[in-house]
Amino acid sequence: MKRKQGLILAILGASFWGLSGVSSQFLFKQPFSPIWLVGMRLFVAGLLMLLFAASQPQLKAQTFKIWQSSSSRKQLLLFSFLGFLPAQLAFFLTIGYSNVATAAALQFLNPLFTIIYCTLKKRCLPNRIEMITIGLSLGGTLLLVTNGNFGSLSLAPLALFWGIVSAIGAVFYSLLPQKLLNDYDATIVVGWGMFLGSLPLLPVVFLIALPAFSVPIIINIVFVVLVGTLLASLAYIKSLAFLPAATTQMLGSFEPLTATLACMLVLQDKLGGFEILGMVLILSVVFIQFGFSKLQA
Protein backbone atom coordinates (compact mmCIF):
# COMPACT_ATOMS: atom_id res chain seq x y z
CA MET A 1 0.00 0.00 0.00
CA LYS A 2 2.83 2.42 0.89
CA ARG A 3 4.61 1.64 -2.40
CA LYS A 4 1.41 2.33 -4.33
CA GLN A 5 1.01 5.62 -2.48
CA GLY A 6 4.60 6.52 -3.29
CA LEU A 7 4.10 5.74 -6.99
CA ILE A 8 1.01 7.96 -7.17
CA LEU A 9 2.77 10.83 -5.37
CA ALA A 10 5.85 10.63 -7.62
CA ILE A 11 3.73 10.60 -10.79
CA LEU A 12 1.62 13.53 -9.57
CA GLY A 13 4.70 15.54 -8.59
CA ALA A 14 6.40 14.99 -11.96
CA SER A 15 3.20 15.75 -13.89
CA PHE A 16 2.56 18.97 -11.94
CA TRP A 17 6.13 20.08 -12.68
CA GLY A 18 5.62 19.41 -16.38
CA LEU A 19 2.40 21.44 -16.45
CA SER A 20 3.93 24.31 -14.46
CA GLY A 21 6.73 24.46 -16.99
CA VAL A 22 4.16 25.21 -19.70
CA SER A 23 2.71 28.06 -17.59
CA SER A 24 6.24 29.35 -17.02
CA GLN A 25 6.99 29.32 -20.75
CA PHE A 26 3.87 31.44 -21.27
CA LEU A 27 5.02 33.90 -18.57
CA PHE A 28 8.52 34.20 -20.03
CA LYS A 29 6.98 35.43 -23.29
CA GLN A 30 5.25 38.35 -21.48
CA PRO A 31 8.17 38.77 -20.51
CA PHE A 32 8.88 37.76 -16.91
CA SER A 33 12.43 36.97 -15.77
CA PRO A 34 13.08 33.28 -14.97
CA ILE A 35 15.07 34.40 -11.92
CA TRP A 36 12.13 36.49 -10.68
CA LEU A 37 9.67 33.65 -11.21
CA VAL A 38 11.83 31.06 -9.43
CA GLY A 39 12.59 33.36 -6.49
CA MET A 40 8.95 34.41 -6.11
CA ARG A 41 7.52 30.89 -6.40
CA LEU A 42 9.98 29.38 -3.91
CA PHE A 43 9.55 32.21 -1.40
CA VAL A 44 5.74 32.28 -1.49
CA ALA A 45 5.26 28.50 -1.62
CA GLY A 46 7.87 27.89 1.09
CA LEU A 47 6.38 30.52 3.38
CA LEU A 48 2.85 29.14 2.90
CA MET A 49 4.02 25.61 3.66
CA LEU A 50 5.89 26.65 6.82
CA LEU A 51 2.88 28.66 8.05
CA PHE A 52 0.68 25.63 7.44
CA ALA A 53 3.07 23.35 9.35
CA ALA A 54 3.29 25.79 12.27
CA SER A 55 -0.52 25.88 12.48
CA GLN A 56 -0.82 22.10 12.83
CA PRO A 57 -0.51 20.77 16.41
CA GLN A 58 1.26 17.59 15.26
CA LEU A 59 3.79 19.51 13.15
CA LYS A 60 4.28 22.72 15.12
CA ALA A 61 7.05 21.34 17.33
CA GLN A 62 8.94 19.90 14.35
CA THR A 63 8.90 23.17 12.40
CA PHE A 64 11.85 24.64 14.31
CA LYS A 65 13.14 21.46 15.94
CA ILE A 66 14.83 20.63 12.62
CA TRP A 67 17.34 23.44 13.40
CA GLN A 68 18.34 22.06 16.80
CA SER A 69 20.41 19.19 15.42
CA SER A 70 23.70 20.09 13.70
CA SER A 71 23.29 17.10 11.39
CA SER A 72 19.77 18.17 10.38
CA ARG A 73 20.88 21.78 9.84
CA LYS A 74 23.71 20.72 7.58
CA GLN A 75 21.49 18.35 5.60
CA LEU A 76 18.78 20.98 5.22
CA LEU A 77 21.20 23.65 4.00
CA LEU A 78 22.75 21.24 1.49
CA PHE A 79 19.29 20.23 0.27
CA SER A 80 18.24 23.88 -0.12
CA PHE A 81 21.33 25.26 -1.87
CA LEU A 82 22.70 22.22 -3.74
CA GLY A 83 19.37 20.56 -4.53
CA PHE A 84 16.36 22.86 -4.51
CA LEU A 85 17.90 26.10 -5.77
CA PRO A 86 20.03 24.78 -8.70
CA ALA A 87 17.41 22.25 -9.83
CA GLN A 88 14.64 24.88 -9.91
CA LEU A 89 16.63 27.87 -11.19
CA ALA A 90 18.54 25.98 -13.87
CA PHE A 91 15.35 24.27 -15.09
CA PHE A 92 13.54 27.57 -15.63
CA LEU A 93 16.58 29.23 -17.18
CA THR A 94 16.64 26.33 -19.65
CA ILE A 95 12.98 27.02 -20.50
CA GLY A 96 13.86 30.66 -21.05
CA TYR A 97 16.62 29.76 -23.51
CA SER A 98 14.66 26.96 -25.27
CA ASN A 99 11.24 25.55 -24.33
CA VAL A 100 9.68 23.49 -21.57
CA ALA A 101 9.75 20.16 -23.43
CA THR A 102 13.48 20.46 -24.09
CA ALA A 103 14.18 21.64 -20.54
CA ALA A 104 12.26 18.69 -19.09
CA ALA A 105 14.09 16.23 -21.34
CA LEU A 106 17.51 17.61 -20.41
CA GLN A 107 16.67 17.59 -16.70
CA PHE A 108 15.70 13.97 -17.14
CA LEU A 109 19.36 13.13 -17.66
CA ASN A 110 19.50 12.93 -13.86
CA PRO A 111 19.32 9.07 -13.84
CA LEU A 112 22.57 9.13 -15.85
CA PHE A 113 24.26 11.37 -13.28
CA THR A 114 22.85 9.24 -10.46
CA ILE A 115 24.52 6.18 -11.99
CA ILE A 116 27.81 8.09 -12.31
CA TYR A 117 27.56 9.31 -8.70
CA CYS A 118 26.79 5.85 -7.32
CA THR A 119 29.59 4.34 -9.44
CA LEU A 120 32.14 6.81 -8.08
CA LYS A 121 30.87 6.37 -4.54
CA LYS A 122 31.08 2.57 -4.73
CA ARG A 123 34.34 2.75 -6.74
CA CYS A 124 33.25 0.17 -9.30
CA LEU A 125 32.59 0.31 -13.04
CA PRO A 126 28.98 0.43 -14.31
CA ASN A 127 27.40 -2.92 -15.24
CA ARG A 128 26.18 -3.75 -18.74
CA ILE A 129 22.70 -2.30 -18.18
CA GLU A 130 24.15 0.91 -16.80
CA MET A 131 26.51 1.22 -19.78
CA ILE A 132 23.56 0.81 -22.15
CA THR A 133 21.53 3.46 -20.36
CA ILE A 134 24.49 5.87 -20.32
CA GLY A 135 24.88 5.40 -24.08
CA LEU A 136 21.16 5.95 -24.69
CA SER A 137 21.14 9.08 -22.51
CA LEU A 138 24.11 10.61 -24.30
CA GLY A 139 22.79 9.62 -27.73
CA GLY A 140 19.35 11.01 -26.96
CA THR A 141 20.79 14.26 -25.70
CA LEU A 142 22.95 14.61 -28.81
CA LEU A 143 19.88 14.18 -31.04
CA LEU A 144 17.91 16.62 -28.91
CA VAL A 145 20.49 19.41 -29.04
CA THR A 146 21.40 18.99 -32.73
CA ASN A 147 18.06 17.83 -34.21
CA GLY A 148 20.04 15.41 -36.36
CA ASN A 149 22.41 18.05 -37.73
CA PHE A 150 25.61 17.00 -35.99
CA GLY A 151 27.52 19.93 -37.42
CA SER A 152 25.67 22.42 -35.28
CA LEU A 153 23.60 22.77 -32.14
CA SER A 154 19.85 23.32 -32.47
CA LEU A 155 19.87 24.53 -28.88
CA ALA A 156 21.46 27.68 -27.59
CA PRO A 157 24.67 26.77 -25.70
CA LEU A 158 23.24 28.37 -22.56
CA ALA A 159 20.13 26.18 -22.82
CA LEU A 160 22.32 23.07 -22.96
CA PHE A 161 24.49 24.29 -20.08
CA TRP A 162 21.58 25.11 -17.76
CA GLY A 163 19.78 21.91 -18.76
CA ILE A 164 22.75 19.83 -17.60
CA VAL A 165 22.99 21.88 -14.38
CA SER A 166 19.31 21.23 -13.71
CA ALA A 167 19.86 17.48 -14.19
CA ILE A 168 22.74 17.49 -11.70
CA GLY A 169 20.67 19.55 -9.28
CA ALA A 170 17.82 17.04 -9.61
CA VAL A 171 20.18 14.27 -8.43
CA PHE A 172 20.96 16.15 -5.19
CA TYR A 173 17.29 17.13 -4.94
CA SER A 174 16.39 13.42 -4.77
CA LEU A 175 19.27 12.15 -2.63
CA LEU A 176 19.85 14.86 -0.02
CA PRO A 177 16.48 14.95 1.81
CA GLN A 178 16.18 11.21 2.43
CA LYS A 179 17.75 11.24 5.91
CA LEU A 180 15.64 14.24 6.92
CA LEU A 181 12.44 12.46 5.88
CA ASN A 182 13.18 9.73 8.42
CA ASP A 183 12.84 12.23 11.27
CA TYR A 184 10.67 15.09 9.97
CA ASP A 185 7.45 15.48 8.02
CA ALA A 186 7.85 16.21 4.30
CA THR A 187 5.90 19.47 4.72
CA ILE A 188 8.62 20.87 6.98
CA VAL A 189 11.53 19.61 4.86
CA VAL A 190 10.03 20.97 1.63
CA GLY A 191 8.88 24.23 3.24
CA TRP A 192 12.33 25.08 4.61
CA GLY A 193 13.98 23.86 1.42
CA MET A 194 11.93 26.23 -0.74
CA PHE A 195 12.13 29.18 1.66
CA LEU A 196 15.92 28.95 2.10
CA GLY A 197 16.42 28.32 -1.63
CA SER A 198 14.58 31.56 -2.43
CA LEU A 199 16.79 33.80 -0.25
CA PRO A 200 19.65 34.39 -2.76
CA LEU A 201 17.04 35.43 -5.37
CA LEU A 202 14.98 37.82 -3.23
CA PRO A 203 16.85 40.98 -4.34
CA VAL A 204 15.71 40.25 -7.90
CA VAL A 205 12.17 39.46 -6.75
CA PHE A 206 11.73 42.78 -4.95
CA LEU A 207 13.79 45.11 -7.16
CA ILE A 208 13.20 43.99 -10.77
CA ALA A 209 10.71 45.91 -12.93
CA LEU A 210 7.74 43.76 -13.93
CA PRO A 211 5.48 43.87 -17.00
CA ALA A 212 1.79 44.72 -16.64
CA PHE A 213 -0.36 42.05 -15.02
CA SER A 214 -3.46 40.62 -16.67
CA VAL A 215 -5.96 37.91 -15.69
CA PRO A 216 -4.18 35.15 -17.73
CA ILE A 217 -0.83 36.18 -16.21
CA ILE A 218 -2.21 36.11 -12.65
CA ILE A 219 -3.84 32.71 -13.23
CA ASN A 220 -0.58 31.25 -14.53
CA ILE A 221 1.46 32.71 -11.66
CA VAL A 222 -0.96 31.26 -9.08
CA PHE A 223 -0.85 27.89 -10.87
CA VAL A 224 2.96 27.88 -10.90
CA VAL A 225 3.17 28.73 -7.18
CA LEU A 226 0.42 26.48 -5.79
CA VAL A 227 0.37 23.50 -8.17
CA GLY A 228 3.73 23.58 -9.90
CA THR A 229 5.76 24.41 -6.80
CA LEU A 230 3.95 23.70 -3.54
CA LEU A 231 1.96 20.59 -4.49
CA ALA A 232 4.54 19.24 -6.97
CA SER A 233 7.47 19.50 -4.57
CA LEU A 234 5.50 18.15 -1.62
CA ALA A 235 4.21 15.16 -3.61
CA TYR A 236 7.64 14.30 -5.04
CA ILE A 237 9.60 14.67 -1.79
CA LYS A 238 6.92 12.79 0.18
CA SER A 239 7.19 9.91 -2.32
CA LEU A 240 10.84 9.50 -1.23
CA ALA A 241 9.56 8.29 2.14
CA PHE A 242 7.95 5.29 0.39
CA LEU A 243 10.22 4.71 -2.63
CA PRO A 244 13.97 4.62 -3.36
CA ALA A 245 15.34 7.76 -5.04
CA ALA A 246 16.09 5.77 -8.21
CA THR A 247 12.45 4.76 -8.57
CA THR A 248 11.16 8.32 -8.11
CA GLN A 249 13.62 9.48 -10.77
CA MET A 250 12.30 6.82 -13.15
CA LEU A 251 8.77 8.05 -12.57
CA GLY A 252 10.05 11.53 -13.34
CA SER A 253 9.54 10.52 -16.97
CA PHE A 254 6.01 11.85 -16.55
CA GLU A 255 7.47 15.37 -16.41
CA PRO A 256 8.87 15.56 -19.97
CA LEU A 257 5.94 13.52 -21.28
CA THR A 258 3.40 15.86 -19.67
CA ALA A 259 5.35 18.94 -20.72
CA THR A 260 5.69 17.80 -24.33
CA LEU A 261 2.02 16.87 -24.63
CA ALA A 262 0.90 20.15 -23.02
CA CYS A 263 3.21 22.18 -25.30
CA MET A 264 1.78 20.54 -28.39
CA LEU A 265 -1.84 20.97 -27.25
CA VAL A 266 -1.72 24.35 -25.49
CA LEU A 267 1.23 26.28 -26.93
CA GLN A 268 1.13 24.52 -30.32
CA ASP A 269 4.90 23.99 -30.27
CA LYS A 270 6.28 21.64 -32.89
CA LEU A 271 9.24 19.31 -32.37
CA GLY A 272 11.45 17.92 -35.11
CA GLY A 273 11.62 14.18 -35.74
CA PHE A 274 15.16 13.83 -34.40
CA GLU A 275 14.25 15.88 -31.33
CA ILE A 276 11.36 13.53 -30.60
CA LEU A 277 13.64 10.51 -31.14
CA GLY A 278 16.17 12.02 -28.74
CA MET A 279 13.50 12.44 -26.08
CA VAL A 280 12.35 8.84 -26.60
CA LEU A 281 15.91 7.57 -26.13
CA ILE A 282 16.32 9.58 -22.93
CA LEU A 283 12.98 8.33 -21.57
CA SER A 284 13.82 4.74 -22.50
CA VAL A 285 16.54 4.84 -19.85
CA VAL A 286 13.87 4.99 -17.19
CA PHE A 287 11.97 1.94 -18.37
CA ILE A 288 15.15 -0.10 -18.90
CA GLN A 289 16.30 0.68 -15.37
CA PHE A 290 12.85 -0.01 -13.97
CA GLY A 291 12.64 -3.35 -15.78
CA PHE A 292 16.11 -4.31 -14.60
CA SER A 293 15.26 -3.43 -11.00
CA LYS A 294 12.19 -5.69 -11.18
CA LEU A 295 14.35 -8.58 -12.39
CA GLN A 296 16.67 -8.07 -9.45
CA ALA A 297 13.81 -7.99 -6.94
C-alpha positions as CSV (number, residue, x, y, z in Angstrom):
1,M,0.0,0.0,0.0
2,K,2.8,2.4,0.9
3,R,4.6,1.6,-2.4
4,K,1.4,2.3,-4.3
5,Q,1.0,5.6,-2.5
6,G,4.6,6.5,-3.3
7,L,4.1,5.7,-7.0
8,I,1.0,8.0,-7.2
9,L,2.8,10.8,-5.4
10,A,5.9,10.6,-7.6
11,I,3.7,10.6,-10.8
12,L,1.6,13.5,-9.6
13,G,4.7,15.5,-8.6
14,A,6.4,15.0,-12.0
15,S,3.2,15.8,-13.9
16,F,2.6,19.0,-11.9
17,W,6.1,20.1,-12.7
18,G,5.6,19.4,-16.4
19,L,2.4,21.4,-16.5
20,S,3.9,24.3,-14.5
21,G,6.7,24.5,-17.0
22,V,4.2,25.2,-19.7
23,S,2.7,28.1,-17.6
24,S,6.2,29.3,-17.0
25,Q,7.0,29.3,-20.7
26,F,3.9,31.4,-21.3
27,L,5.0,33.9,-18.6
28,F,8.5,34.2,-20.0
29,K,7.0,35.4,-23.3
30,Q,5.3,38.4,-21.5
31,P,8.2,38.8,-20.5
32,F,8.9,37.8,-16.9
33,S,12.4,37.0,-15.8
34,P,13.1,33.3,-15.0
35,I,15.1,34.4,-11.9
36,W,12.1,36.5,-10.7
37,L,9.7,33.6,-11.2
38,V,11.8,31.1,-9.4
39,G,12.6,33.4,-6.5
40,M,9.0,34.4,-6.1
41,R,7.5,30.9,-6.4
42,L,10.0,29.4,-3.9
43,F,9.5,32.2,-1.4
44,V,5.7,32.3,-1.5
45,A,5.3,28.5,-1.6
46,G,7.9,27.9,1.1
47,L,6.4,30.5,3.4
48,L,2.9,29.1,2.9
49,M,4.0,25.6,3.7
50,L,5.9,26.7,6.8
51,L,2.9,28.7,8.1
52,F,0.7,25.6,7.4
53,A,3.1,23.4,9.3
54,A,3.3,25.8,12.3
55,S,-0.5,25.9,12.5
56,Q,-0.8,22.1,12.8
57,P,-0.5,20.8,16.4
58,Q,1.3,17.6,15.3
59,L,3.8,19.5,13.2
60,K,4.3,22.7,15.1
61,A,7.1,21.3,17.3
62,Q,8.9,19.9,14.4
63,T,8.9,23.2,12.4
64,F,11.9,24.6,14.3
65,K,13.1,21.5,15.9
66,I,14.8,20.6,12.6
67,W,17.3,23.4,13.4
68,Q,18.3,22.1,16.8
69,S,20.4,19.2,15.4
70,S,23.7,20.1,13.7
71,S,23.3,17.1,11.4
72,S,19.8,18.2,10.4
73,R,20.9,21.8,9.8
74,K,23.7,20.7,7.6
75,Q,21.5,18.4,5.6
76,L,18.8,21.0,5.2
77,L,21.2,23.6,4.0
78,L,22.7,21.2,1.5
79,F,19.3,20.2,0.3
80,S,18.2,23.9,-0.1
81,F,21.3,25.3,-1.9
82,L,22.7,22.2,-3.7
83,G,19.4,20.6,-4.5
84,F,16.4,22.9,-4.5
85,L,17.9,26.1,-5.8
86,P,20.0,24.8,-8.7
87,A,17.4,22.3,-9.8
88,Q,14.6,24.9,-9.9
89,L,16.6,27.9,-11.2
90,A,18.5,26.0,-13.9
91,F,15.3,24.3,-15.1
92,F,13.5,27.6,-15.6
93,L,16.6,29.2,-17.2
94,T,16.6,26.3,-19.6
95,I,13.0,27.0,-20.5
96,G,13.9,30.7,-21.0
97,Y,16.6,29.8,-23.5
98,S,14.7,27.0,-25.3
99,N,11.2,25.6,-24.3
100,V,9.7,23.5,-21.6
101,A,9.8,20.2,-23.4
102,T,13.5,20.5,-24.1
103,A,14.2,21.6,-20.5
104,A,12.3,18.7,-19.1
105,A,14.1,16.2,-21.3
106,L,17.5,17.6,-20.4
107,Q,16.7,17.6,-16.7
108,F,15.7,14.0,-17.1
109,L,19.4,13.1,-17.7
110,N,19.5,12.9,-13.9
111,P,19.3,9.1,-13.8
112,L,22.6,9.1,-15.8
113,F,24.3,11.4,-13.3
114,T,22.8,9.2,-10.5
115,I,24.5,6.2,-12.0
116,I,27.8,8.1,-12.3
117,Y,27.6,9.3,-8.7
118,C,26.8,5.9,-7.3
119,T,29.6,4.3,-9.4
120,L,32.1,6.8,-8.1
121,K,30.9,6.4,-4.5
122,K,31.1,2.6,-4.7
123,R,34.3,2.7,-6.7
124,C,33.2,0.2,-9.3
125,L,32.6,0.3,-13.0
126,P,29.0,0.4,-14.3
127,N,27.4,-2.9,-15.2
128,R,26.2,-3.7,-18.7
129,I,22.7,-2.3,-18.2
130,E,24.1,0.9,-16.8
131,M,26.5,1.2,-19.8
132,I,23.6,0.8,-22.2
133,T,21.5,3.5,-20.4
134,I,24.5,5.9,-20.3
135,G,24.9,5.4,-24.1
136,L,21.2,6.0,-24.7
137,S,21.1,9.1,-22.5
138,L,24.1,10.6,-24.3
139,G,22.8,9.6,-27.7
140,G,19.3,11.0,-27.0
141,T,20.8,14.3,-25.7
142,L,23.0,14.6,-28.8
143,L,19.9,14.2,-31.0
144,L,17.9,16.6,-28.9
145,V,20.5,19.4,-29.0
146,T,21.4,19.0,-32.7
147,N,18.1,17.8,-34.2
148,G,20.0,15.4,-36.4
149,N,22.4,18.0,-37.7
150,F,25.6,17.0,-36.0
151,G,27.5,19.9,-37.4
152,S,25.7,22.4,-35.3
153,L,23.6,22.8,-32.1
154,S,19.9,23.3,-32.5
155,L,19.9,24.5,-28.9
156,A,21.5,27.7,-27.6
157,P,24.7,26.8,-25.7
158,L,23.2,28.4,-22.6
159,A,20.1,26.2,-22.8
160,L,22.3,23.1,-23.0
161,F,24.5,24.3,-20.1
162,W,21.6,25.1,-17.8
163,G,19.8,21.9,-18.8
164,I,22.7,19.8,-17.6
165,V,23.0,21.9,-14.4
166,S,19.3,21.2,-13.7
167,A,19.9,17.5,-14.2
168,I,22.7,17.5,-11.7
169,G,20.7,19.5,-9.3
170,A,17.8,17.0,-9.6
171,V,20.2,14.3,-8.4
172,F,21.0,16.1,-5.2
173,Y,17.3,17.1,-4.9
174,S,16.4,13.4,-4.8
175,L,19.3,12.1,-2.6
176,L,19.9,14.9,0.0
177,P,16.5,15.0,1.8
178,Q,16.2,11.2,2.4
179,K,17.7,11.2,5.9
180,L,15.6,14.2,6.9
181,L,12.4,12.5,5.9
182,N,13.2,9.7,8.4
183,D,12.8,12.2,11.3
184,Y,10.7,15.1,10.0
185,D,7.5,15.5,8.0
186,A,7.8,16.2,4.3
187,T,5.9,19.5,4.7
188,I,8.6,20.9,7.0
189,V,11.5,19.6,4.9
190,V,10.0,21.0,1.6
191,G,8.9,24.2,3.2
192,W,12.3,25.1,4.6
193,G,14.0,23.9,1.4
194,M,11.9,26.2,-0.7
195,F,12.1,29.2,1.7
196,L,15.9,29.0,2.1
197,G,16.4,28.3,-1.6
198,S,14.6,31.6,-2.4
199,L,16.8,33.8,-0.3
200,P,19.7,34.4,-2.8
201,L,17.0,35.4,-5.4
202,L,15.0,37.8,-3.2
203,P,16.9,41.0,-4.3
204,V,15.7,40.2,-7.9
205,V,12.2,39.5,-6.8
206,F,11.7,42.8,-5.0
207,L,13.8,45.1,-7.2
208,I,13.2,44.0,-10.8
209,A,10.7,45.9,-12.9
210,L,7.7,43.8,-13.9
211,P,5.5,43.9,-17.0
212,A,1.8,44.7,-16.6
213,F,-0.4,42.0,-15.0
214,S,-3.5,40.6,-16.7
215,V,-6.0,37.9,-15.7
216,P,-4.2,35.2,-17.7
217,I,-0.8,36.2,-16.2
218,I,-2.2,36.1,-12.6
219,I,-3.8,32.7,-13.2
220,N,-0.6,31.2,-14.5
221,I,1.5,32.7,-11.7
222,V,-1.0,31.3,-9.1
223,F,-0.9,27.9,-10.9
224,V,3.0,27.9,-10.9
225,V,3.2,28.7,-7.2
226,L,0.4,26.5,-5.8
227,V,0.4,23.5,-8.2
228,G,3.7,23.6,-9.9
229,T,5.8,24.4,-6.8
230,L,4.0,23.7,-3.5
231,L,2.0,20.6,-4.5
232,A,4.5,19.2,-7.0
233,S,7.5,19.5,-4.6
234,L,5.5,18.2,-1.6
235,A,4.2,15.2,-3.6
236,Y,7.6,14.3,-5.0
237,I,9.6,14.7,-1.8
238,K,6.9,12.8,0.2
239,S,7.2,9.9,-2.3
240,L,10.8,9.5,-1.2
241,A,9.6,8.3,2.1
242,F,8.0,5.3,0.4
243,L,10.2,4.7,-2.6
244,P,14.0,4.6,-3.4
245,A,15.3,7.8,-5.0
246,A,16.1,5.8,-8.2
247,T,12.4,4.8,-8.6
248,T,11.2,8.3,-8.1
249,Q,13.6,9.5,-10.8
250,M,12.3,6.8,-13.1
251,L,8.8,8.0,-12.6
252,G,10.1,11.5,-13.3
253,S,9.5,10.5,-17.0
254,F,6.0,11.9,-16.6
255,E,7.5,15.4,-16.4
256,P,8.9,15.6,-20.0
257,L,5.9,13.5,-21.3
258,T,3.4,15.9,-19.7
259,A,5.4,18.9,-20.7
260,T,5.7,17.8,-24.3
261,L,2.0,16.9,-24.6
262,A,0.9,20.1,-23.0
263,C,3.2,22.2,-25.3
264,M,1.8,20.5,-28.4
265,L,-1.8,21.0,-27.2
266,V,-1.7,24.4,-25.5
267,L,1.2,26.3,-26.9
268,Q,1.1,24.5,-30.3
269,D,4.9,24.0,-30.3
270,K,6.3,21.6,-32.9
271,L,9.2,19.3,-32.4
272,G,11.4,17.9,-35.1
273,G,11.6,14.2,-35.7
274,F,15.2,13.8,-34.4
275,E,14.3,15.9,-31.3
276,I,11.4,13.5,-30.6
277,L,13.6,10.5,-31.1
278,G,16.2,12.0,-28.7
279,M,13.5,12.4,-26.1
280,V,12.3,8.8,-26.6
281,L,15.9,7.6,-26.1
282,I,16.3,9.6,-22.9
283,L,13.0,8.3,-21.6
284,S,13.8,4.7,-22.5
285,V,16.5,4.8,-19.8
286,V,13.9,5.0,-17.2
287,F,12.0,1.9,-18.4
288,I,15.1,-0.1,-18.9
289,Q,16.3,0.7,-15.4
290,F,12.8,0.0,-14.0
291,G,12.6,-3.3,-15.8
292,F,16.1,-4.3,-14.6
293,S,15.3,-3.4,-11.0
294,K,12.2,-5.7,-11.2
295,L,14.3,-8.6,-12.4
296,Q,16.7,-8.1,-9.5
297,A,13.8,-8.0,-6.9
